[in-house]
Each structure stands twice: as C-alpha cells, then as structure tokens.
C-alpha cells in the first residue's frame, strides 16, 4: 500500500506549478489587451502631437538675421493651410524687417500640453509656454515669457501648425 500513498512535496510542487501557469496566462492576456488598447494608441498620438506642436511653435518664434532664409524655410516647413500661406505670402516683408533690425530671436519651450485631440478628424490644439529672447545689435538681450495657442492639422508629413496665436493672460473667471 506504500505505492498508493502520495508525496506531499510532489503535490505542493504540482499545485504551485498550476498557480504559476495561471498567473503567467493572466499576465500575458493583460499585456496583450493593454498593448492593443485604443487608449494606448491615443496616448502615443497625443505624445506625437505635443512633440510636433512644441517644435513648430519653437520654430515660429526663432529667427536669426544671419540666416533669414533658413529660418523662414523652417517656419514654412512647420506650417500648413492658411498659416503657411500667410508665411509664404509675407516672406519678402519678413526678410526686409529682420535684415533691417539685425536681430536674433530664439525661444525655449518651458512647458506644453495638448488641450484637444480629434485623432479621427486629424485636428489638435496645444498650449505652449515659451521664453523668448530677442538680441539686437546693441544693448542687452530682451527676454519675455509667452503662452501660445496652436492648432495643428495632420498632414502626410505629420502634424503641422495651421494657426498660432497668443493665449489670453489673466483671470477670466467671473467675479
């Protein structure tokens, strides 16, 4: 009758193996569901919008009189639609103004956020806080902080600015 008796160590090992296999299966299913979840894809698209929006706003707030063509090319490459048309139509005027002023304008992104994203329609909005520095030929550089609202449109080349303006500043709450 000794052969029919079960080994308690073997039974415990078998039970632990079954539990471990169950956890491994559950973990694999959970990972697969998370990897193929729409919210993960939406988060990745939101990150792409933020990166593109911050870079485009930065580009449109940077211009050096020593390389006006390169700066204006960057402006146009960052924009689409009516904004791009305004930039290309005004290019000659921008060139004259920056060459006469002999200024260097640079920007630094302080923070940014996606305020709206309609992935299906290919439209998004961003709010970007910048520190803008304007250096004239004489005098100390002038610095200011600015908040910009940008609207982006998805193009075959990626997300590009279709509108850009100053964000309202101050308390807008009803008193």
C-alpha positions in Angstrom: 0.0 0.0 0.0 3.0 2.3 0.2 2.9 2.8 -3.6 -0.6 4.4 -3.5 0.4 7.0 -0.9 1.0 10.4 -2.3 4.1 12.5 -1.7 3.1 15.8 -0.1 6.1 17.6 -1.6 5.1 16.5 -5.1 1.5 17.6 -4.6 2.7 21.1 -3.4 5.0 21.5 -6.4 2.2 20.5 -8.7 -0.2 23.0 -7.1 2.4 25.8 -7.3 3.0 25.0 -11.0 -0.7 25.2 -11.8 -0.9 28.6 -9.9 2.2 29.9 -11.7 0.8 28.9 -15.1 -2.5 30.6 -14.3 -0.7 33.8 -13.3 1.5 33.7 -16.4 -1.6 33.2 -18.6 -3.4 36.1 -16.9 -0.3 38.3 -17.2 0.1 37.5 -20.9 -3.6 38.3 -21.6 -3.4 41.5 -19.7 -0.3 42.6 -21.5 -1.8 41.8 -24.9 -5.0 43.7 -24.1 -3.0 46.8 -22.9 -0.7 46.7 -25.9 -3.7 46.7 -28.3 -5.9 49.0 -26.3 -7.2 52.2 -28.1 -6.2 54.3 -25.2 -2.5 53.3 -25.6 -2.6 54.3 -29.3 -4.4 57.5 -28.4 -1.7 58.3 -25.8 1.1 57.7 -28.4 -0.7 60.0 -30.8 -1.1 62.7 -28.1 2.6 62.5 -27.5 3.4 62.9 -31.2 1.0 66.0 -31.3 2.7 67.5 -28.3 6.2 67.0 -29.7 5.3 68.4 -33.1 3.4 71.3 -31.6 6.2 72.3 -29.3 8.7 72.1 -32.1 6.6 74.1 -34.5 5.8 76.8 -32.0 9.6 77.0 -31.2 10.4 77.2 -34.9 8.0 80.1 -35.5 9.5 82.0 -32.6 13.1 81.6 -33.7 14.7 83.7 -36.4 18.3 84.9 -37.0 19.2 87.8 -39.3 22.4 85.9 -40.3 20.3 83.0 -41.8 16.9 84.5 -42.7 16.3 82.0 -45.5 16.9 79.0 -43.2 14.7 80.4 -40.5 11.9 81.3 -42.9 12.2 77.8 -44.5 11.8 76.3 -41.0 8.7 78.5 -40.5 7.1 77.3 -43.7 8.0 73.6 -43.0 6.3 73.8 -39.6 3.0 75.2 -41.0 0.2 74.1 -43.2 -3.0 75.6 -44.6 -3.8 79.3 -44.2 -0.9 79.8 -41.8 1.6 78.5 -44.3 0.0 80.7 -47.0 0.4 83.8 -44.8 4.0 82.9 -44.1 4.9 82.4 -47.8 2.9 85.5 -48.9 4.7 87.6 -46.3 8.2 86.2 -46.7 9.6 89.2 -48.6 8.3 91.5 -45.9 9.7 89.3 -43.1 13.1 89.2 -44.8 13.3 93.0 -45.0 12.2 93.5 -41.4 14.7 91.1 -39.9 17.6 92.3 -42.1 16.9 95.9 -41.1 16.5 95.1 -37.4 19.6 92.8 -37.4 18.1 90.8 -34.5 18.4 87.3 -33.4 15.3 85.8 -31.8 15.4 82.5 -30.0 12.9 80.6 -28.0 12.9 77.9 -25.3 9.9 75.7 -24.5 9.1 75.9 -20.8 6.1 73.6 -20.9 3.4 72.3 -23.2 0.1 70.5 -23.2 -2.3 69.1 -25.7 -5.6 70.8 -25.0 -7.6 69.0 -27.7 -7.1 66.0 -29.9 -9.5 64.7 -32.5 -7.5 61.8 -34.0 -10.1 60.8 -36.5 -10.5 64.3 -37.9 -6.8 65.0 -37.8 -7.1 68.1 -35.7 -5.4 69.1 -32.4 -4.7 72.1 -30.2 -1.7 72.8 -28.0 -0.8 75.3 -25.3 3.0 76.1 -25.2 4.8 78.3 -22.7 8.0 79.8 -24.1 10.8 82.0 -23.0 11.6 84.3 -26.0 15.0 86.1 -26.2 15.5 88.9 -28.7 19.1 90.1 -29.2 19.6 93.4 -31.0 23.0 94.5 -32.4 23.4 96.8 -29.3 22.2 96.5 -25.8 21.3 93.6 -23.6 19.1 90.8 -24.8 15.4 91.3 -24.0 13.6 88.3 -22.5 9.9 87.6 -22.1 7.7 84.7 -21.4 4.8 84.0 -23.6 2.0 81.4 -23.8 1.0 80.4 -27.3 -2.1 78.5 -28.5 -1.5 76.4 -31.6 -3.9 74.5 -33.8 -2.4 71.5 -35.6 -3.6 69.6 -38.6 -2.3 66.1 -39.6 -0.7 66.1 -43.0 1.0 63.3 -44.9 4.3 64.7 -43.5 3.0 64.7 -39.9 1.3 67.2 -37.6 1.8 70.8 -38.6 0.6 74.2 -37.2 -2.5 75.5 -39.0 -3.0 78.5 -36.7 -0.9 80.2 -33.9 -1.8 83.0 -31.5 -1.2 84.4 -28.0 -3.0 82.7 -25.2 -5.1 85.0 -23.0 -3.4 86.1 -19.8 -5.0 87.0 -16.5 -8.0 85.9 -14.5 -11.0 85.2 -16.8 -13.2 83.8 -14.0 -16.5 85.6 -13.3 -16.3 87.8 -10.2 
